[in-house]
Amino acid sequence: MRRSAAAQAGQAAVELVAVLPFVALLAMLLWQVVVAGQAAWLAASAARAAARANAVGGDAAAAARGVLPDRLEREMRVRSSRDGDVTVTLSVPSVVGGAGLASIDGRARFEPQQG
């Protein structure tokens, strides 16, 4: 039995509509990976800035905030020690909704400067 061109086009449209939610989900997951990667990169950058400030006796948290965009500053935590270790913890924002998915740490170390 031979199908008409209209019937084949109709079936192709139905298949496309059936596949679109999976394509959207895949795109959303890939974008979430990009957002998590950016958060990891920025956590490391903020930790380096905070460690430099900590090494010269400056405000490590303010230095870390200076590197971060506003949306990541809100839940940022900075822990520093006397030996120069600094850890910046950021919440990875969710692509869907406003809640954070996980926390990610950036660590850096600069020897304290004398003088």
MODELLER restraints for C-alpha pairs under 7 A, 6 or more apart:
rsr = mdl.restraints
at = mdl.atoms
rsr.add(forms.Gaussian(group=physical.xy_distance, feature=features.Distance(at['CA:32:A'], at['CA:94:A']), mean=6.90, stdev=0.5))
rsr.add(forms.Gaussian(group=physical.xy_distance, feature=features.Distance(at['CA:32:A'], at['CA:95:A']), mean=5.76, stdev=0.5))
rsr.add(forms.Gaussian(group=physical.xy_distance, feature=features.Distance(at['CA:36:A'], at['CA:92:A']), mean=5.81, stdev=0.5))
rsr.add(forms.Gaussian(group=physical.xy_distance, feature=features.Distance(at['CA:39:A'], at['CA:92:A']), mean=6.07, stdev=0.5))
rsr.add(forms.Gaussian(group=physical.xy_distance, feature=features.Distance(at['CA:40:A'], at['CA:104:A']), mean=6.31, stdev=0.5))
rsr.add(forms.Gaussian(group=physical.xy_distance, feature=features.Distance(at['CA:40:A'], at['CA:106:A']), mean=6.92, stdev=0.5))
rsr.add(forms.Gaussian(group=physical.xy_distance, feature=features.Distance(at['CA:42:A'], at['CA:68:A']), mean=6.62, stdev=0.5))
rsr.add(forms.Gaussian(group=physical.xy_distance, feature=features.Distance(at['CA:43:A'], at['CA:88:A']), mean=6.03, stdev=0.5))
rsr.add(forms.Gaussian(group=physical.xy_distance, feature=features.Distance(at['CA:43:A'], at['CA:89:A']), mean=6.76, stdev=0.5))
rsr.add(forms.Gaussian(group=physical.xy_distance, feature=features.Distance(at['CA:43:A'], at['CA:90:A']), mean=6.44, stdev=0.5))
rsr.add(forms.Gaussian(group=physical.xy_distance, feature=features.Distance(at['CA:43:A'], at['CA:105:A']), mean=6.24, stdev=0.5))
rsr.add(forms.Gaussian(group=physical.xy_distance, feature=features.Distance(at['CA:43:A'], at['CA:106:A']), mean=4.59, stdev=0.5))
rsr.add(forms.Gaussian(group=physical.xy_distance, feature=features.Distance(at['CA:44:A'], at['CA:106:A']), mean=4.18, stdev=0.5))
rsr.add(forms.Gaussian(group=physical.xy_distance, feature=features.Distance(at['CA:44:A'], at['CA:107:A']), mean=6.14, stdev=0.5))
rsr.add(forms.Gaussian(group=physical.xy_distance, feature=features.Distance(at['CA:46:A'], at['CA:64:A']), mean=4.35, stdev=0.5))
rsr.add(forms.Gaussian(group=physical.xy_distance, feature=features.Distance(at['CA:46:A'], at['CA:67:A']), mean=5.60, stdev=0.5))
rsr.add(forms.Gaussian(group=physical.xy_distance, feature=features.Distance(at['CA:46:A'], at['CA:68:A']), mean=6.76, stdev=0.5))
rsr.add(forms.Gaussian(group=physical.xy_distance, feature=features.Distance(at['CA:46:A'], at['CA:88:A']), mean=6.75, stdev=0.5))
rsr.add(forms.Gaussian(group=physical.xy_distance, feature=features.Distance(at['CA:47:A'], at['CA:64:A']), mean=6.39, stdev=0.5))
rsr.add(forms.Gaussian(group=physical.xy_distance, feature=features.Distance(at['CA:47:A'], at['CA:86:A']), mean=6.12, stdev=0.5))
rsr.add(forms.Gaussian(group=physical.xy_distance, feature=features.Distance(at['CA:47:A'], at['CA:87:A']), mean=5.95, stdev=0.5))
rsr.add(forms.Gaussian(group=physical.xy_distance, feature=features.Distance(at['CA:47:A'], at['CA:88:A']), mean=5.32, stdev=0.5))
rsr.add(forms.Gaussian(group=physical.xy_distance, feature=features.Distance(at['CA:47:A'], at['CA:106:A']), mean=5.54, stdev=0.5))
rsr.add(forms.Gaussian(group=physical.xy_distance, feature=features.Distance(at['CA:47:A'], at['CA:107:A']), mean=5.43, stdev=0.5))
rsr.add(forms.Gaussian(group=physical.xy_distance, feature=features.Distance(at['CA:47:A'], at['CA:108:A']), mean=5.40, stdev=0.5))
rsr.add(forms.Gaussian(group=physical.xy_distance, feature=features.Distance(at['CA:48:A'], at['CA:108:A']), mean=5.24, stdev=0.5))
rsr.add(forms.Gaussian(group=physical.xy_distance, feature=features.Distance(at['CA:49:A'], at['CA:63:A']), mean=5.65, stdev=0.5))
rsr.add(forms.Gaussian(group=physical.xy_distance, feature=features.Distance(at['CA:49:A'], at['CA:64:A']), mean=5.75, stdev=0.5))
rsr.add(forms.Gaussian(group=physical.xy_distance, feature=features.Distance(at['CA:50:A'], at['CA:60:A']), mean=4.15, stdev=0.5))
rsr.add(forms.Gaussian(group=physical.xy_distance, feature=features.Distance(at['CA:50:A'], at['CA:61:A']), mean=6.32, stdev=0.5))
rsr.add(forms.Gaussian(group=physical.xy_distance, feature=features.Distance(at['CA:50:A'], at['CA:63:A']), mean=5.12, stdev=0.5))
rsr.add(forms.Gaussian(group=physical.xy_distance, feature=features.Distance(at['CA:50:A'], at['CA:64:A']), mean=5.04, stdev=0.5))
rsr.add(forms.Gaussian(group=physical.xy_distance, feature=features.Distance(at['CA:50:A'], at['CA:86:A']), mean=6.76, stdev=0.5))
rsr.add(forms.Gaussian(group=physical.xy_distance, feature=features.Distance(at['CA:51:A'], at['CA:60:A']), mean=6.56, stdev=0.5))
rsr.add(forms.Gaussian(group=physical.xy_distance, feature=features.Distance(at['CA:51:A'], at['CA:84:A']), mean=6.47, stdev=0.5))
rsr.add(forms.Gaussian(group=physical.xy_distance, feature=features.Distance(at['CA:51:A'], at['CA:85:A']), mean=6.77, stdev=0.5))
rsr.add(forms.Gaussian(group=physical.xy_distance, feature=features.Distance(at['CA:51:A'], at['CA:86:A']), mean=5.48, stdev=0.5))
rsr.add(forms.Gaussian(group=physical.xy_distance, feature=features.Distance(at['CA:51:A'], at['CA:108:A']), mean=6.00, stdev=0.5))
rsr.add(forms.Gaussian(group=physical.xy_distance, feature=features.Distance(at['CA:51:A'], at['CA:109:A']), mean=5.68, stdev=0.5))
rsr.add(forms.Gaussian(group=physical.xy_distance, feature=features.Distance(at['CA:51:A'], at['CA:110:A']), mean=5.67, stdev=0.5))
rsr.add(forms.Gaussian(group=physical.xy_distance, feature=features.Distance(at['CA:52:A'], at['CA:110:A']), mean=6.11, stdev=0.5))
rsr.add(forms.Gaussian(group=physical.xy_distance, feature=features.Distance(at['CA:53:A'], at['CA:59:A']), mean=6.03, stdev=0.5))
rsr.add(forms.Gaussian(group=physical.xy_distance, feature=features.Distance(at['CA:53:A'], at['CA:60:A']), mean=5.29, stdev=0.5))
rsr.add(forms.Gaussian(group=physical.xy_distance, feature=features.Distance(at['CA:53:A'], at['CA:63:A']), mean=6.42, stdev=0.5))
rsr.add(forms.Gaussian(group=physical.xy_distance, feature=features.Distance(at['CA:54:A'], at['CA:60:A']), mean=5.23, stdev=0.5))
rsr.add(forms.Gaussian(group=physical.xy_distance, feature=features.Distance(at['CA:54:A'], at['CA:84:A']), mean=6.77, stdev=0.5))
rsr.add(forms.Gaussian(group=physical.xy_distance, feature=features.Distance(at['CA:55:A'], at['CA:84:A']), mean=6.10, stdev=0.5))
rsr.add(forms.Gaussian(group=physical.xy_distance, feature=features.Distance(at['CA:55:A'], at['CA:110:A']), mean=5.86, stdev=0.5))
rsr.add(forms.Gaussian(group=physical.xy_distance, feature=features.Distance(at['CA:55:A'], at['CA:111:A']), mean=5.96, stdev=0.5))
rsr.add(forms.Gaussian(group=physical.xy_distance, feature=features.Distance(at['CA:55:A'], at['CA:112:A']), mean=4.07, stdev=0.5))
rsr.add(forms.Gaussian(group=physical.xy_distance, feature=features.Distance(at['CA:55:A'], at['CA:113:A']), mean=5.58, stdev=0.5))
rsr.add(forms.Gaussian(group=physical.xy_distance, feature=features.Distance(at['CA:56:A'], at['CA:112:A']), mean=6.34, stdev=0.5))
rsr.add(forms.Gaussian(group=physical.xy_distance, feature=features.Distance(at['CA:56:A'], at['CA:113:A']), mean=5.56, stdev=0.5))
rsr.add(forms.Gaussian(group=physical.xy_distance, feature=features.Distance(at['CA:61:A'], at['CA:78:A']), mean=5.89, stdev=0.5))
rsr.add(forms.Gaussian(group=physical.xy_distance, feature=features.Distance(at['CA:65:A'], at['CA:73:A']), mean=6.00, stdev=0.5))
rsr.add(forms.Gaussian(group=physical.xy_distance, feature=features.Distance(at['CA:72:A'], at['CA:90:A']), mean=6.64, stdev=0.5))
rsr.add(forms.Gaussian(group=physical.xy_distance, feature=features.Distance(at['CA:75:A'], at['CA:90:A']), mean=6.31, stdev=0.5))
rsr.add(forms.Gaussian(group=physical.xy_distance, feature=features.Distance(at['CA:75:A'], at['CA:91:A']), mean=6.23, stdev=0.5))
rsr.add(forms.Gaussian(group=physical.xy_distance, feature=features.Distance(at['CA:76:A'], at['CA:88:A']), mean=6.91, stdev=0.5))
rsr.add(forms.Gaussian(group=physical.xy_distance, feature=features.Distance(at['CA:76:A'], at['CA:89:A']), mean=5.67, stdev=0.5))
rsr.add(forms.Gaussian(group=physical.xy_distance, feature=features.Distance(at['CA:76:A'], at['CA:90:A']), mean=4.90, stdev=0.5))
rsr.add(forms.Gaussian(group=physical.xy_distance, feature=features.Distance(at['CA:77:A'], at['CA:88:A']), mean=5.69, stdev=0.5))
rsr.add(forms.Gaussian(group=physical.xy_distance, feature=features.Distance(at['CA:77:A'], at['CA:89:A']), mean=5.09, stdev=0.5))
rsr.add(forms.Gaussian(group=physical.xy_distance, feature=features.Distance(at['CA:77:A'], at['CA:90:A']), mean=6.78, stdev=0.5))
rsr.add(forms.Gaussian(group=physical.xy_distance, feature=features.Distance(at['CA:78:A'], at['CA:87:A']), mean=5.75, stdev=0.5))
rsr.add(forms.Gaussian(group=physical.xy_distance, feature=features.Distance(at['CA:78:A'], at['CA:88:A']), mean=4.59, stdev=0.5))
rsr.add(forms.Gaussian(group=physical.xy_distance, feature=features.Distance(at['CA:78:A'], at['CA:89:A']), mean=6.47, stdev=0.5))
rsr.add(forms.Gaussian(group=physical.xy_distance, feature=features.Distance(at['CA:79:A'], at['CA:86:A']), mean=5.64, stdev=0.5))
rsr.add(forms.Gaussian(group=physical.xy_distance, feature=features.Distance(at['CA:79:A'], at['CA:87:A']), mean=5.19, stdev=0.5))
rsr.add(forms.Gaussian(group=physical.xy_distance, feature=features.Distance(at['CA:79:A'], at['CA:88:A']), mean=6.54, stdev=0.5))
rsr.add(forms.Gaussian(group=physical.xy_distance, feature=features.Distance(at['CA:80:A'], at['CA:86:A']), mean=4.29, stdev=0.5))
rsr.add(forms.Gaussian(group=physical.xy_distance, feature=features.Distance(at['CA:80:A'], at['CA:87:A']), mean=6.41, stdev=0.5))
rsr.add(forms.Gaussian(group=physical.xy_distance, feature=features.Distance(at['CA:83:A'], at['CA:111:A']), mean=6.68, stdev=0.5))
rsr.add(forms.Gaussian(group=physical.xy_distance, feature=features.Distance(at['CA:83:A'], at['CA:112:A']), mean=6.75, stdev=0.5))
rsr.add(forms.Gaussian(group=physical.xy_distance, feature=features.Distance(at['CA:84:A'], at['CA:109:A']), mean=5.18, stdev=0.5))
rsr.add(forms.Gaussian(group=physical.xy_distance, feature=features.Distance(at['CA:84:A'], at['CA:110:A']), mean=5.13, stdev=0.5))
rsr.add(forms.Gaussian(group=physical.xy_distance, feature=features.Distance(at['CA:84:A'], at['CA:111:A']), mean=5.20, stdev=0.5))
rsr.add(forms.Gaussian(group=physical.xy_distance, feature=features.Distance(at['CA:84:A'], at['CA:112:A']), mean=5.76, stdev=0.5))
rsr.add(forms.Gaussian(group=physical.xy_distance, feature=features.Distance(at['CA:85:A'], at['CA:108:A']), mean=6.01, stdev=0.5))
rsr.add(forms.Gaussian(group=physical.xy_distance, feature=features.Distance(at['CA:85:A'], at['CA:109:A']), mean=4.49, stdev=0.5))
rsr.add(forms.Gaussian(group=physical.xy_distance, feature=features.Distance(at['CA:85:A'], at['CA:110:A']), mean=6.90, stdev=0.5))
rsr.add(forms.Gaussian(group=physical.xy_distance, feature=features.Distance(at['CA:86:A'], at['CA:107:A']), mean=5.71, stdev=0.5))
rsr.add(forms.Gaussian(group=physical.xy_distance, feature=features.Distance(at['CA:86:A'], at['CA:108:A']), mean=5.47, stdev=0.5))
rsr.add(forms.Gaussian(group=physical.xy_distance, feature=features.Distance(at['CA:86:A'], at['CA:109:A']), mean=6.11, stdev=0.5))
rsr.add(forms.Gaussian(group=physical.xy_distance, feature=features.Distance(at['CA:87:A'], at['CA:105:A']), mean=6.45, stdev=0.5))
rsr.add(forms.Gaussian(group=physical.xy_distance, feature=features.Distance(at['CA:87:A'], at['CA:106:A']), mean=5.62, stdev=0.5))
rsr.add(forms.Gaussian(group=physical.xy_distance, feature=features.Distance(at['CA:87:A'], at['CA:107:A']), mean=4.49, stdev=0.5))
rsr.add(forms.Gaussian(group=physical.xy_distance, feature=features.Distance(at['CA:87:A'], at['CA:108:A']), mean=6.68, stdev=0.5))
rsr.add(forms.Gaussian(group=physical.xy_distance, feature=features.Distance(at['CA:88:A'], at['CA:105:A']), mean=5.57, stdev=0.5))
rsr.add(forms.Gaussian(group=physical.xy_distance, feature=features.Distance(at['CA:88:A'], at['CA:106:A']), mean=5.12, stdev=0.5))
rsr.add(forms.Gaussian(group=physical.xy_distance, feature=features.Distance(at['CA:88:A'], at['CA:107:A']), mean=6.41, stdev=0.5))
rsr.add(forms.Gaussian(group=physical.xy_distance, feature=features.Distance(at['CA:89:A'], at['CA:103:A']), mean=6.44, stdev=0.5))
rsr.add(forms.Gaussian(group=physical.xy_distance, feature=features.Distance(at['CA:89:A'], at['CA:104:A']), mean=5.57, stdev=0.5))
rsr.add(forms.Gaussian(group=physical.xy_distance, feature=features.Distance(at['CA:89:A'], at['CA:105:A']), mean=4.41, stdev=0.5))
rsr.add(forms.Gaussian(group=physical.xy_distance, feature=features.Distance(at['CA:89:A'], at['CA:106:A']), mean=6.40, stdev=0.5))
rsr.add(forms.Gaussian(group=physical.xy_distance, feature=features.Distance(at['CA:90:A'], at['CA:103:A']), mean=5.48, stdev=0.5))
rsr.add(forms.Gaussian(group=physical.xy_distance, feature=features.Distance(at['CA:90:A'], at['CA:104:A']), mean=5.37, stdev=0.5))
rsr.add(forms.Gaussian(group=physical.xy_distance, feature=features.Distance(at['CA:90:A'], at['CA:105:A']), mean=6.44, stdev=0.5))
rsr.add(forms.Gaussian(group=physical.xy_distance, feature=features.Distance(at['CA:91:A'], at['CA:100:A']), mean=5.46, stdev=0.5))
rsr.add(forms.Gaussian(group=physical.xy_distance, feature=features.Distance(at['CA:91:A'], at['CA:102:A']), mean=5.74, stdev=0.5))
rsr.add(forms.Gaussian(group=physical.xy_distance, feature=features.Distance(at['CA:91:A'], at['CA:103:A']), mean=4.40, stdev=0.5))
rsr.add(forms.Gaussian(group=physical.xy_distance, feature=features.Distance(at['CA:91:A'], at['CA:104:A']), mean=6.33, stdev=0.5))
rsr.add(forms.Gaussian(group=physical.xy_distance, feature=features.Distance(at['CA:92:A'], at['CA:100:A']), mean=5.26, stdev=0.5))
rsr.add(forms.Gaussian(group=physical.xy_distance, feature=features.Distance(at['CA:92:A'], at['CA:101:A']), mean=5.57, stdev=0.5))
rsr.add(forms.Gaussian(group=physical.xy_distance, feature=features.Distance(at['CA:92:A'], at['CA:102:A']), mean=5.39, stdev=0.5))
rsr.add(forms.Gaussian(group=physical.xy_distance, feature=features.Distance(at['CA:92:A'], at['CA:103:A']), mean=5.81, stdev=0.5))
rsr.add(forms.Gaussian(group=physical.xy_distance, feature=features.Distance(at['CA:92:A'], at['CA:104:A']), mean=6.84, stdev=0.5))
rsr.add(forms.Gaussian(group=physical.xy_distance, feature=features.Distance(at['CA:93:A'], at['CA:99:A']), mean=6.28, stdev=0.5))
rsr.add(forms.Gaussian(group=physical.xy_distance, feature=features.Distance(at['CA:93:A'], at['CA:100:A']), mean=4.42, stdev=0.5))
rsr.add(forms.Gaussian(group=physical.xy_distance, feature=features.Distance(at['CA:93:A'], at['CA:101:A']), mean=6.07, stdev=0.5))
rsr.add(forms.Gaussian(group=physical.xy_distance, feature=features.Distance(at['CA:94:A'], at['CA:100:A']), mean=5.46, stdev=0.5))
rsr.add(forms.Gaussian(group=physical.xy_distance, feature=features.Distance(at['CA:94:A'], at['CA:101:A']), mean=5.72, stdev=0.5))
